[in-house]
Amino acid sequence: MRWKSIIWNGLFVAALCLAGFLLYRIFQQYSLDDIARSVHSIPFSTFCAGLLFAAASYLCLSCFDLLAICSLGKSLPYRKILLASFVSLSLGHNIGFAGLSSGAFRYRYYSRWGLTAEDVAKIILFCGVTVGLGLTTLGALALIVNPDDAARLLRIDPAGARLFGLLALAVPAAYAGLAFFVRGRLRLWRWSFQLPKISIALAQVGVGTINFMFVSACLHQMLAAFGDVAFFRSVTAYVLANSAILATHVPGGLGVLEATVSYAVPKEASIGALIAFRCAYFFIPLALGSVLLFISEIVFRRSRGAGEEADERAEAQSV
């Protein structure tokens, strides 16, 4: 199992270096003056509301980890789960390849609290499934409620968009149905999967959908500062943008988010709105996550040093 630890720690170091490089690239693309002007162009109350929606999203994301750990039959204090989730995802969202990048940070924390590399891999898979369920469910609702914008973007007729949304709802329904009816491991060709309990499966669908609603609400706040944008129009824009980001794995969604949202809401998606959204959901959490990572590393090292000193004293006394 030693080699697994070496791999995860190697990924952690690589992700940390990449995070620093991408932070430099991000601020090279957007100057501090651009960011300051963009934030100042949005009413303070509106920007604060966007920050609250972003914070609510990160709380939902911590529930992904909480549900994953519960499904493994493990138990950790929520404050530890919140720390590991926020640091991992605040950096992982900006790095790209979120499964691997955030997974390296997750392993850094969870391995210190007694979880194995296999446990962490299962947590990553569980969270990935939850992301897919939430994105699919909210996307389906957007297609049903707002078929006109979705039809224009997907180049199909509104009736077809609504039908596609109804069909997409079969994905979370099928997942919940399998969790209810399949008691053992589900085998699919060479692979086998342990489905969670029905209560956890339903929680995955609910929390995953609510998370993306909060992110869409954060984007909506910024877009609404520049024009009258319906909420589900913002949802449609974000769901399509996030789907493109997940498909391309572009770090931080650079360029992909701007292109997709600008196509969905061309008049309101000014550079100011999009930079403000990045500040609320990417830049500020990245800065906070980096500080928390630095502080937690110091605390871990000091506690480990204190533990080693205590072990040495105990060994000396026994001799």
DOPABA-177752 format. One record per residue (C-alpha): chain; x, y, z; residue in three letters. Coordinates in nm, 4 decimals. Each point is the difference from the previous one (the first is absolute). Layout:
N
<kette=A	x=X	y=Y	z=Z	rest=ala>
...
This chain:
319
<kette=A	x=0.0000	y=0.0000	z=0.0000	rest=met>
<kette=A	x=0.3091	y=0.2231	z=0.0294	rest=arg>
<kette=A	x=0.0094	y=0.0646	z=-0.3745	rest=trp>
<kette=A	x=-0.3595	y=0.1293	z=0.0057	rest=lys>
<kette=A	x=0.0980	y=0.2525	z=0.2647	rest=ser>
<kette=A	x=0.2964	y=0.1102	z=-0.2124	rest=ile>
<kette=A	x=-0.2255	y=0.0453	z=-0.3053	rest=ile>
<kette=A	x=-0.2591	y=0.2058	z=0.1901	rest=trp>
<kette=A	x=0.2672	y=0.2162	z=0.1619	rest=asn>
<kette=A	x=0.1609	y=0.0500	z=-0.3408	rest=gly>
<kette=A	x=-0.3346	y=0.1108	z=-0.1407	rest=leu>
<kette=A	x=-0.0375	y=0.2365	z=0.2956	rest=phe>
<kette=A	x=0.3337	y=0.1694	z=-0.0717	rest=val>
<kette=A	x=-0.0751	y=0.0182	z=-0.3743	rest=ala>
<kette=A	x=-0.3464	y=0.1449	z=0.0652	rest=ala>
<kette=A	x=0.1463	y=0.2574	z=0.2386	rest=leu>
<kette=A	x=0.2560	y=0.1132	z=-0.2580	rest=cys>
<kette=A	x=-0.2642	y=0.0103	z=-0.2734	rest=leu>
<kette=A	x=-0.2292	y=0.2048	z=0.2240	rest=ala>
<kette=A	x=0.2712	y=0.2620	z=0.0443	rest=gly>
<kette=A	x=0.0682	y=0.0089	z=-0.3745	rest=phe>
<kette=A	x=-0.3693	y=0.0322	z=-0.0870	rest=leu>
<kette=A	x=-0.0481	y=0.2735	z=0.2561	rest=leu>
<kette=A	x=0.2750	y=0.1903	z=-0.1804	rest=tyr>
<kette=A	x=-0.1654	y=-0.0696	z=-0.3384	rest=arg>
<kette=A	x=-0.3406	y=0.1117	z=0.1235	rest=ile>
<kette=A	x=0.1228	y=0.3321	z=0.1304	rest=phe>
<kette=A	x=0.2081	y=0.0431	z=-0.3147	rest=gln>
<kette=A	x=-0.3197	y=-0.0280	z=-0.2063	rest=gln>
<kette=A	x=-0.2006	y=0.2296	z=0.2292	rest=tyr>
<kette=A	x=0.1967	y=0.2904	z=0.1431	rest=ser>
<kette=A	x=-0.0704	y=0.1152	z=0.3529	rest=leu>
<kette=A	x=-0.1439	y=0.3218	z=-0.1458	rest=asp>
<kette=A	x=-0.2427	y=-0.2004	z=-0.2159	rest=asp>
<kette=A	x=-0.1094	y=-0.2056	z=0.2994	rest=ile>
<kette=A	x=-0.0405	y=0.3076	z=0.2211	rest=ala>
<kette=A	x=-0.2043	y=0.1861	z=-0.2644	rest=arg>
<kette=A	x=-0.2184	y=-0.3063	z=-0.0621	rest=ser>
<kette=A	x=-0.0775	y=-0.0487	z=0.3678	rest=val>
<kette=A	x=-0.0620	y=0.3732	z=0.0509	rest=his>
<kette=A	x=-0.2448	y=0.0050	z=-0.2924	rest=ser>
<kette=A	x=-0.2268	y=-0.2418	z=0.1878	rest=ile>
<kette=A	x=-0.2022	y=0.1253	z=0.2994	rest=pro>
<kette=A	x=0.1578	y=-0.1063	z=0.3287	rest=phe>
<kette=A	x=-0.3184	y=-0.1732	z=0.1182	rest=ser>
<kette=A	x=-0.0195	y=-0.1957	z=-0.3266	rest=thr>
<kette=A	x=0.3618	y=-0.1128	z=0.0240	rest=phe>
<kette=A	x=-0.0510	y=-0.1035	z=0.3648	rest=cys>
<kette=A	x=-0.3073	y=-0.2010	z=-0.1015	rest=ala>
<kette=A	x=0.2125	y=-0.1724	z=-0.2631	rest=gly>
<kette=A	x=0.2631	y=-0.0785	z=0.2640	rest=leu>
<kette=A	x=-0.2679	y=-0.1521	z=0.2239	rest=leu>
<kette=A	x=-0.1208	y=-0.2226	z=-0.2833	rest=phe>
<kette=A	x=0.3611	y=-0.1037	z=-0.0669	rest=ala>
<kette=A	x=0.0501	y=-0.0822	z=0.3695	rest=ala>
<kette=A	x=-0.3233	y=-0.2012	z=-0.0011	rest=ala>
<kette=A	x=0.1294	y=-0.1957	z=-0.2998	rest=ser>
<kette=A	x=0.3244	y=-0.0888	z=0.1804	rest=tyr>
<kette=A	x=-0.2047	y=-0.1132	z=0.3010	rest=leu>
<kette=A	x=-0.1991	y=-0.2269	z=-0.2323	rest=cys>
<kette=A	x=0.3250	y=-0.1341	z=-0.1438	rest=leu>
<kette=A	x=0.1155	y=-0.0904	z=0.3512	rest=ser>
<kette=A	x=-0.3211	y=-0.2016	z=0.0318	rest=cys>
<kette=A	x=0.1168	y=-0.2017	z=-0.3022	rest=phe>
<kette=A	x=0.2984	y=-0.1159	z=0.2057	rest=asp>
<kette=A	x=-0.2165	y=-0.0502	z=0.3084	rest=leu>
<kette=A	x=-0.2390	y=-0.2275	z=-0.1897	rest=leu>
<kette=A	x=0.2934	y=-0.1870	z=-0.1557	rest=ala>
<kette=A	x=0.1578	y=-0.0662	z=0.3390	rest=ile>
<kette=A	x=-0.3367	y=-0.1121	z=0.1410	rest=cys>
<kette=A	x=-0.0443	y=-0.2389	z=-0.2942	rest=ser>
<kette=A	x=0.3390	y=-0.1534	z=0.0883	rest=leu>
<kette=A	x=-0.1163	y=-0.0592	z=0.3564	rest=gly>
<kette=A	x=0.2656	y=0.2386	z=0.1316	rest=lys>
<kette=A	x=-0.0356	y=0.2940	z=0.2349	rest=ser>
<kette=A	x=0.1869	y=0.3312	z=0.0167	rest=leu>
<kette=A	x=-0.0880	y=0.3295	z=0.1707	rest=pro>
<kette=A	x=-0.1724	y=0.2327	z=-0.2459	rest=tyr>
<kette=A	x=0.2533	y=0.2785	z=0.0629	rest=arg>
<kette=A	x=0.2751	y=-0.2254	z=-0.1369	rest=lys>
<kette=A	x=-0.2096	y=-0.0961	z=-0.3023	rest=ile>
<kette=A	x=-0.0793	y=0.3667	z=-0.0658	rest=leu>
<kette=A	x=0.3694	y=0.0928	z=0.0157	rest=leu>
<kette=A	x=0.1100	y=-0.2811	z=-0.2326	rest=ala>
<kette=A	x=-0.2832	y=0.0625	z=-0.2456	rest=ser>
<kette=A	x=0.0401	y=0.3775	z=-0.0175	rest=phe>
<kette=A	x=0.3785	y=-0.0020	z=-0.0389	rest=val>
<kette=A	x=-0.0139	y=-0.2832	z=-0.2552	rest=ser>
<kette=A	x=-0.2731	y=0.1514	z=-0.2149	rest=leu>
<kette=A	x=0.0961	y=0.3668	z=0.0268	rest=ser>
<kette=A	x=0.3352	y=-0.0977	z=-0.1508	rest=leu>
<kette=A	x=-0.1333	y=-0.2821	z=-0.2182	rest=gly>
<kette=A	x=-0.2551	y=0.2248	z=-0.1722	rest=his>
<kette=A	x=0.2812	y=0.2260	z=-0.1179	rest=asn>
<kette=A	x=0.2481	y=-0.2735	z=-0.0899	rest=ile>
<kette=A	x=-0.2280	y=-0.2088	z=-0.2221	rest=gly>
<kette=A	x=-0.0233	y=-0.3806	z=-0.0130	rest=phe>
<kette=A	x=-0.1879	y=0.0413	z=0.3281	rest=ala>
<kette=A	x=-0.0145	y=-0.3718	z=0.0780	rest=gly>
<kette=A	x=0.3789	y=-0.0361	z=0.0090	rest=leu>
<kette=A	x=0.0966	y=0.3457	z=0.1256	rest=ser>
<kette=A	x=-0.2554	y=0.0198	z=0.2801	rest=ser>
<kette=A	x=0.0588	y=-0.3694	z=0.0691	rest=gly>
<kette=A	x=0.3666	y=0.0653	z=0.0758	rest=ala>
<kette=A	x=-0.0949	y=0.2630	z=0.2570	rest=phe>
<kette=A	x=-0.2730	y=-0.2232	z=0.1433	rest=arg>
<kette=A	x=0.2502	y=-0.2802	z=0.0493	rest=tyr>
<kette=A	x=0.2334	y=0.2415	z=0.1760	rest=arg>
<kette=A	x=-0.2677	y=0.0623	z=0.2627	rest=tyr>
<kette=A	x=-0.1969	y=-0.3234	z=0.0213	rest=tyr>
<kette=A	x=0.3068	y=-0.2254	z=0.0193	rest=ser>
<kette=A	x=0.1030	y=0.1873	z=0.3156	rest=arg>
<kette=A	x=-0.3412	y=-0.0705	z=0.1492	rest=trp>
<kette=A	x=0.0067	y=-0.3755	z=-0.0544	rest=gly>
<kette=A	x=-0.1453	y=-0.0492	z=-0.3490	rest=leu>
<kette=A	x=0.1816	y=-0.2157	z=-0.2540	rest=thr>
<kette=A	x=0.0889	y=0.0776	z=-0.3611	rest=ala>
<kette=A	x=-0.2853	y=-0.2302	z=-0.1062	rest=glu>
<kette=A	x=-0.2421	y=0.1961	z=0.2202	rest=asp>
<kette=A	x=0.1113	y=0.3272	z=-0.1586	rest=val>
<kette=A	x=-0.0409	y=-0.1453	z=-0.3496	rest=ala>
<kette=A	x=-0.3545	y=-0.1043	z=0.0888	rest=lys>
<kette=A	x=-0.0731	y=0.3473	z=0.1381	rest=ile>
<kette=A	x=0.1219	y=0.1562	z=-0.3262	rest=ile>
<kette=A	x=-0.2177	y=-0.2365	z=-0.2055	rest=leu>
<kette=A	x=-0.3017	y=0.0618	z=0.2242	rest=phe>
<kette=A	x=0.0403	y=0.3787	z=-0.0289	rest=cys>
<kette=A	x=0.0409	y=-0.0282	z=-0.3767	rest=gly>
<kette=A	x=-0.3262	y=-0.1935	z=-0.0249	rest=val>
<kette=A	x=-0.1707	y=0.2606	z=0.2187	rest=thr>
<kette=A	x=0.1254	y=0.2784	z=-0.2289	rest=val>
<kette=A	x=-0.1357	y=-0.1868	z=-0.3019	rest=gly>
<kette=A	x=-0.3375	y=-0.0605	z=0.1652	rest=leu>
<kette=A	x=-0.0341	y=0.3631	z=0.1084	rest=gly>
<kette=A	x=0.1038	y=0.1416	z=-0.3369	rest=leu>
<kette=A	x=-0.2292	y=-0.2385	z=-0.1890	rest=thr>
<kette=A	x=-0.2999	y=0.0718	z=0.2246	rest=thr>
<kette=A	x=0.0375	y=0.3781	z=-0.0094	rest=leu>
<kette=A	x=0.0713	y=-0.0088	z=-0.3730	rest=gly>
<kette=A	x=-0.3163	y=-0.2026	z=-0.0542	rest=ala>
<kette=A	x=-0.2036	y=0.2513	z=0.2011	rest=leu>
<kette=A	x=0.1518	y=0.2871	z=-0.2009	rest=ala>
<kette=A	x=-0.0953	y=-0.1711	z=-0.3273	rest=leu>
<kette=A	x=-0.3556	y=-0.0512	z=0.1220	rest=ile>
<kette=A	x=-0.0524	y=0.3453	z=0.1528	rest=val>
<kette=A	x=0.2047	y=0.2023	z=-0.2517	rest=asn>
<kette=A	x=-0.0132	y=-0.1969	z=-0.3271	rest=pro>
<kette=A	x=0.0315	y=0.3050	z=-0.2291	rest=asp>
<kette=A	x=0.3528	y=0.1015	z=0.1056	rest=asp>
<kette=A	x=0.1124	y=-0.3605	z=0.0181	rest=ala>
<kette=A	x=-0.1431	y=-0.0663	z=-0.3470	rest=ala>
<kette=A	x=0.1884	y=0.2985	z=-0.1440	rest=arg>
<kette=A	x=0.3253	y=-0.1146	z=0.1577	rest=leu>
<kette=A	x=-0.0426	y=-0.3662	z=-0.0948	rest=leu>
<kette=A	x=-0.1516	y=0.0878	z=-0.3398	rest=arg>
<kette=A	x=-0.3120	y=-0.2068	z=0.0459	rest=ile>
<kette=A	x=-0.3652	y=0.0982	z=0.0281	rest=asp>
<kette=A	x=-0.1463	y=0.0886	z=0.3462	rest=pro>
<kette=A	x=-0.2192	y=-0.3119	z=0.0060	rest=ala>
<kette=A	x=0.3064	y=-0.2141	z=-0.0613	rest=gly>
<kette=A	x=0.1893	y=0.1798	z=0.2770	rest=ala>
<kette=A	x=-0.2832	y=-0.0617	z=0.2461	rest=arg>
<kette=A	x=-0.0173	y=-0.3663	z=-0.1028	rest=leu>
<kette=A	x=0.3759	y=-0.0322	z=0.0423	rest=phe>
<kette=A	x=-0.0372	y=0.1476	z=0.3504	rest=gly>
<kette=A	x=-0.2690	y=-0.2532	z=0.0913	rest=leu>
<kette=A	x=0.2214	y=-0.2832	z=-0.1260	rest=leu>
<kette=A	x=0.2962	y=0.1359	z=0.1998	rest=ala>
<kette=A	x=-0.2039	y=-0.0294	z=0.3200	rest=leu>
<kette=A	x=0.0092	y=-0.3767	z=-0.0554	rest=ala>
<kette=A	x=0.3690	y=0.0007	z=0.1030	rest=val>
<kette=A	x=-0.0480	y=0.1004	z=0.3669	rest=pro>
<kette=A	x=-0.3221	y=-0.2040	z=0.0122	rest=ala>
<kette=A	x=0.1835	y=-0.3106	z=-0.1250	rest=ala>
<kette=A	x=0.2837	y=0.0553	z=0.2465	rest=tyr>
<kette=A	x=-0.2424	y=0.0258	z=0.2925	rest=ala>
<kette=A	x=-0.1904	y=-0.3040	z=-0.1281	rest=gly>
<kette=A	x=0.3167	y=-0.2102	z=-0.0188	rest=leu>
<kette=A	x=0.0999	y=0.1101	z=0.3508	rest=ala>
<kette=A	x=-0.3425	y=-0.1106	z=0.1255	rest=phe>
<kette=A	x=-0.0285	y=-0.3342	z=-0.1775	rest=phe>
<kette=A	x=0.3610	y=-0.1220	z=-0.0292	rest=val>
<kette=A	x=0.1109	y=-0.1291	z=0.3384	rest=arg>
<kette=A	x=0.3441	y=-0.1329	z=-0.0822	rest=gly>
<kette=A	x=0.2688	y=0.1168	z=-0.2393	rest=arg>
<kette=A	x=-0.1068	y=0.1086	z=-0.3479	rest=leu>
<kette=A	x=0.2075	y=-0.1735	z=-0.2677	rest=arg>
<kette=A	x=0.0539	y=0.1658	z=-0.3381	rest=leu>
<kette=A	x=0.2259	y=-0.1955	z=-0.2337	rest=trp>
<kette=A	x=0.3335	y=-0.0276	z=0.1833	rest=arg>
<kette=A	x=-0.0822	y=0.2596	z=0.2635	rest=trp>
<kette=A	x=-0.2054	y=-0.0275	z=0.3153	rest=ser>
<kette=A	x=-0.1424	y=0.2838	z=0.2068	rest=phe>
<kette=A	x=-0.1353	y=0.0230	z=0.3519	rest=gln>
<kette=A	x=-0.3046	y=0.2232	z=-0.0197	rest=leu>
<kette=A	x=-0.0834	y=0.2163	z=0.3021	rest=pro>
<kette=A	x=-0.3166	y=-0.0297	z=0.2032	rest=lys>
<kette=A	x=-0.3094	y=0.1583	z=-0.1521	rest=ile>
<kette=A	x=0.0064	y=0.2795	z=0.2589	rest=ser>
<kette=A	x=0.3567	y=0.0921	z=-0.0949	rest=ile>
<kette=A	x=-0.0782	y=-0.0286	z=-0.3731	rest=ala>
<kette=A	x=-0.2937	y=0.2403	z=0.0340	rest=leu>
<kette=A	x=0.2183	y=0.2345	z=0.2047	rest=ala>
<kette=A	x=0.2581	y=-0.0091	z=-0.2795	rest=gln>
<kette=A	x=-0.2588	y=0.1106	z=-0.2552	rest=val>
<kette=A	x=-0.1392	y=0.2693	z=0.2294	rest=gly>
<kette=A	x=0.3282	y=0.1480	z=0.1241	rest=val>
<kette=A	x=0.1611	y=-0.0240	z=-0.3441	rest=gly>
<kette=A	x=-0.2876	y=0.1916	z=-0.1583	rest=thr>
<kette=A	x=-0.0114	y=0.2625	z=0.2762	rest=ile>
<kette=A	x=0.3747	y=0.0563	z=-0.0338	rest=asn>
<kette=A	x=-0.0287	y=0.0920	z=-0.3670	rest=phe>
<kette=A	x=-0.3027	y=0.2147	z=0.0726	rest=met>
<kette=A	x=0.2127	y=0.2018	z=0.2445	rest=phe>
<kette=A	x=0.2808	y=0.0388	z=-0.2571	rest=val>
<kette=A	x=-0.2536	y=0.1065	z=-0.2619	rest=ser>
<kette=A	x=-0.1473	y=0.2461	z=0.2499	rest=ala>
<kette=A	x=0.3476	y=0.1481	z=0.0541	rest=cys>
<kette=A	x=0.0405	y=0.0462	z=-0.3759	rest=leu>
<kette=A	x=-0.3543	y=0.1389	z=-0.0255	rest=his>
<kette=A	x=0.0772	y=0.2691	z=0.2576	rest=gln>
<kette=A	x=0.2934	y=0.1244	z=-0.2066	rest=met>
<kette=A	x=-0.1846	y=-0.0140	z=-0.3336	rest=leu>
<kette=A	x=-0.3089	y=0.1692	z=0.1444	rest=ala>
<kette=A	x=0.2135	y=0.3006	z=0.0965	rest=ala>
<kette=A	x=0.0390	y=0.0735	z=-0.3739	rest=phe>
<kette=A	x=-0.3483	y=-0.0909	z=-0.1275	rest=gly>
<kette=A	x=-0.3283	y=-0.1774	z=0.0638	rest=asp>
<kette=A	x=0.0897	y=-0.3696	z=-0.0082	rest=val>
<kette=A	x=-0.2446	y=-0.2734	z=0.0990	rest=ala>
<kette=A	x=0.1381	y=-0.2425	z=0.2586	rest=phe>
<kette=A	x=-0.0470	y=-0.3101	z=-0.2141	rest=phe>
<kette=A	x=0.1726	y=0.1743	z=-0.2883	rest=arg>
<kette=A	x=0.3046	y=0.0306	z=0.2258	rest=ser>
<kette=A	x=-0.0467	y=-0.3653	z=0.0971	rest=val>
<kette=A	x=-0.0048	y=-0.1038	z=-0.3668	rest=thr>
<kette=A	x=0.3144	y=0.2023	z=-0.0701	rest=ala>
<kette=A	x=0.1886	y=-0.1404	z=0.2984	rest=tyr>
<kette=A	x=-0.1031	y=-0.3626	z=-0.0497	rest=val>
<kette=A	x=0.1164	y=0.0074	z=-0.3614	rest=leu>
<kette=A	x=0.3195	y=0.1850	z=0.0964	rest=ala>
<kette=A	x=0.0784	y=-0.2436	z=0.2809	rest=asn>
<kette=A	x=-0.0689	y=-0.2977	z=-0.2257	rest=ser>
<kette=A	x=0.2497	y=0.1429	z=-0.2491	rest=ala>
<kette=A	x=0.2539	y=0.0599	z=0.2777	rest=ile>
<kette=A	x=-0.0344	y=-0.3590	z=0.1249	rest=leu>
<kette=A	x=0.0365	y=-0.1292	z=-0.3551	rest=ala>
<kette=A	x=0.3102	y=0.2072	z=-0.0797	rest=thr>
<kette=A	x=0.1611	y=0.0026	z=0.3490	rest=his>
<kette=A	x=0.1236	y=0.3539	z=-0.0701	rest=val>
<kette=A	x=0.1582	y=0.1318	z=0.3245	rest=pro>
<kette=A	x=-0.2516	y=0.2254	z=0.1726	rest=gly>
<kette=A	x=-0.2157	y=-0.0154	z=-0.3124	rest=gly>
<kette=A	x=0.2097	y=0.2860	z=-0.1427	rest=leu>
<kette=A	x=-0.1584	y=0.1174	z=-0.3249	rest=gly>
<kette=A	x=-0.2616	y=-0.2784	z=-0.0025	rest=val>
<kette=A	x=-0.2190	y=0.1653	z=0.2633	rest=leu>
<kette=A	x=0.0275	y=0.3407	z=-0.1667	rest=glu>
<kette=A	x=-0.0782	y=-0.1338	z=-0.3491	rest=ala>
<kette=A	x=-0.2989	y=-0.2084	z=0.1063	rest=thr>
<kette=A	x=-0.1600	y=0.2588	z=0.2282	rest=val>
<kette=A	x=0.0573	y=0.2785	z=-0.2532	rest=ser>
<kette=A	x=-0.1788	y=-0.2091	z=-0.2629	rest=tyr>
<kette=A	x=-0.2903	y=-0.0730	z=0.2338	rest=ala>
<kette=A	x=-0.0484	y=0.3562	z=0.1276	rest=val>
<kette=A	x=0.1979	y=0.2200	z=-0.2416	rest=pro>
<kette=A	x=-0.1236	y=0.3374	z=0.1208	rest=lys>
<kette=A	x=0.0374	y=-0.0552	z=0.3744	rest=glu>
<kette=A	x=0.3152	y=-0.2137	z=0.0038	rest=ala>
<kette=A	x=0.2398	y=0.2912	z=0.0130	rest=ser>
<kette=A	x=0.3584	y=-0.0525	z=0.1034	rest=ile>
<kette=A	x=-0.0893	y=0.1658	z=0.3299	rest=gly>
<kette=A	x=-0.2704	y=-0.2538	z=0.0862	rest=ala>
<kette=A	x=0.2177	y=-0.2977	z=-0.0872	rest=leu>
<kette=A	x=0.3058	y=0.1294	z=0.1848	rest=ile>
<kette=A	x=-0.2179	y=0.0747	z=0.3036	rest=ala>
<kette=A	x=-0.1341	y=-0.3559	z=-0.0149	rest=phe>
<kette=A	x=0.3543	y=-0.1349	z=-0.0195	rest=arg>
<kette=A	x=0.0953	y=0.2147	z=0.2992	rest=cys>
<kette=A	x=-0.2904	y=-0.1320	z=0.2072	rest=ala>
<kette=A	x=0.0202	y=-0.3668	z=-0.0960	rest=tyr>
<kette=A	x=0.3639	y=-0.0566	z=-0.1018	rest=phe>
<kette=A	x=0.2461	y=0.2705	z=0.1085	rest=phe>
<kette=A	x=-0.1173	y=0.0685	z=0.3567	rest=ile>
<kette=A	x=-0.0455	y=-0.3715	z=0.0877	rest=pro>
<kette=A	x=0.3406	y=-0.0709	z=-0.1589	rest=leu>
<kette=A	x=0.1650	y=0.2612	z=0.2216	rest=ala>
<kette=A	x=-0.1795	y=-0.1262	z=0.3130	rest=leu>
<kette=A	x=0.0719	y=-0.3634	z=-0.0860	rest=gly>
<kette=A	x=0.3695	y=0.0741	z=-0.0526	rest=ser>
<kette=A	x=0.0226	y=0.1737	z=0.3387	rest=val>
<kette=A	x=-0.1832	y=-0.2862	z=0.1732	rest=leu>
<kette=A	x=0.2272	y=-0.2533	z=-0.1700	rest=leu>
<kette=A	x=0.3084	y=0.1874	z=0.1207	rest=phe>
<kette=A	x=-0.1328	y=0.0301	z=0.3580	rest=ile>
<kette=A	x=-0.1157	y=-0.3619	z=0.0175	rest=ser>
<kette=A	x=0.3375	y=-0.1238	z=-0.1259	rest=glu>
<kette=A	x=0.1727	y=0.1917	z=0.2806	rest=ile>
<kette=A	x=-0.2462	y=-0.1385	z=0.2576	rest=val>
<kette=A	x=0.0413	y=-0.3573	z=-0.1316	rest=phe>
<kette=A	x=0.3790	y=0.0234	z=0.0103	rest=arg>
<kette=A	x=0.0034	y=0.1424	z=0.3525	rest=arg>
<kette=A	x=-0.2423	y=-0.2616	z=0.1296	rest=ser>
<kette=A	x=0.2012	y=-0.2759	z=-0.1664	rest=arg>
<kette=A	x=0.3213	y=0.1382	z=0.1507	rest=gly>
<kette=A	x=-0.1620	y=0.0156	z=0.3432	rest=ala>
<kette=A	x=-0.1208	y=-0.3574	z=-0.0393	rest=gly>
<kette=A	x=0.3456	y=-0.1227	z=-0.0994	rest=glu>
<kette=A	x=0.1541	y=0.1759	z=0.3019	rest=glu>
<kette=A	x=-0.2566	y=-0.1614	z=0.2284	rest=ala>
<kette=A	x=0.0762	y=-0.3423	z=-0.1486	rest=asp>
<kette=A	x=0.3739	y=0.0558	z=0.0506	rest=glu>
<kette=A	x=-0.0531	y=0.0992	z=0.3652	rest=arg>
<kette=A	x=-0.2218	y=-0.3021	z=0.0587	rest=ala>
<kette=A	x=0.2604	y=-0.2273	z=-0.1599	rest=glu>
<kette=A	x=0.2788	y=0.1553	z=0.2123	rest=ala>
<kette=A	x=-0.2018	y=-0.0451	z=0.3196	rest=gln>
<kette=A	x=-0.0715	y=-0.3638	z=-0.0849	rest=ser>
<kette=A	x=0.3739	y=-0.0646	z=-0.0473	rest=val>
